[in-house]
Amino acid sequence: MLAKGVAGLRGDGCVYELSRSRPKLSTPSSLRAGDYVKVRLWLPDESSDILIELAEIQWIKDHWIKVELLVISPAAARRLKRFVESQGQLSQAKHTVSDQILIRA
C-alpha cells in the first residue's frame, strides 16, 4: 500500500515467494540487490492493484527495500502518475512517474 503525503513513492508491503506451487510469505533477507521481482501496488482509497511486471531490487537495509520500476503497462503508469500528482510530488519539469519505490516489508 502506497502512503499518502510522503516524499517520493513509499509504502508498506510484504514479500511473497511465488516460485513454489503455493505462495509463501518471506522476509526481505531472502532478496538480494540485483534480483528481479514483480510488484503489486495498492493506492489508498482504491480497490484494484497496479501490477509492475518487472522491477529490480536496488538495495535492502533492515526492513526497507528500494526497487526500480523497469516494466509497467501504460495504463498502470497513468494511474501511478495521477497518484503522484495528487500528492503534489510531480515537479513541472518532470513529466514522468518516479521510477523507484521505497517499501517497508
N, C-alpha and C positions, 0 to 999 in steps of 0.2 A: 504494500500500500504506500503510494507516494504521499509525502507530507505536504501540507499547505503552509505557505508563509515562511519557507526557509530558502536560503540562497542556494541556487543550483538545484539539481534533482536529487532528492534524498528520500529514503523510505525505509520501512521495516519489512523484513521478509523472512523466508525460510529457505533452506537448501534441501532439495529432494534429489535423490539418486534415481534416475529414470532408466538406467541400463538393466535393471532387474525386471522380472516379469511383473512385480508389484512395486510401485514407487515406495521408496523408503526415506524417511526423514533423516537428514545427515547434519553435519556441522561444517562451518567454514573451513575447519582444518583439513577437510577432505579435498579442498580445492588448492590449486597452485597458480601462481601468476603465469599467464600464457594459455591456461585452459580455455576451451571454448564451451559456452553454455547457452541455453535458451532461457529467456526471462519472461515471466508473465507479470504484468503490472496492473494494479487496480488504482484507479483515480478516486479520490474522495467523492462521495455522493454519486457514483456511477456503479451500475451492476455488472457491466461487461468488462472483461480484461483487455489489455493490449499485449499482443504477443511480439516479442523481439525474437526473430528467428535465429539470430546468431549474435552473440556478444563475447568479448574476450575479457578475461579476468586481468586487470591491471596490477592490483596488489590486494593483499589481505593483511589486516592488522587487528588483533584481538577479534572482536565480532563484527568488524567493518570490512566490506568488500567493495572495491571500486571496479565497475565494469564499463567497457567501451562498447557502444552500440555499433554493430557492423552491418546487420541486415534487418531492415524494418520495412513493412509494407507502406506504400504512400498513404493509405487511409489511417494506419496506426500513427504514422509520423504527423499527420494533420491533427489528430486527437491530442497527441502529446504536445504539439506546438500550441494548441489552444489552451491547454492546461498551464503551460509555462507562461504564456501571455497573460492569462487571468491572474497569475501570481505577481505580475509586474516584473518578471525576470528576463524578458527578452529586450535587449537594447535595440535602438533604432538602427544601428549599424549592422547588427547581426540578424539575418533573416532566416537562420536555420535553428532547429532544435538542438539543445545541448546533446553532445554525443557521448556523455558519460553520466553514470548514475552511481551514487554512493548508497550502499544498502547495509543496514544493520541487521545481522542474522543471528 
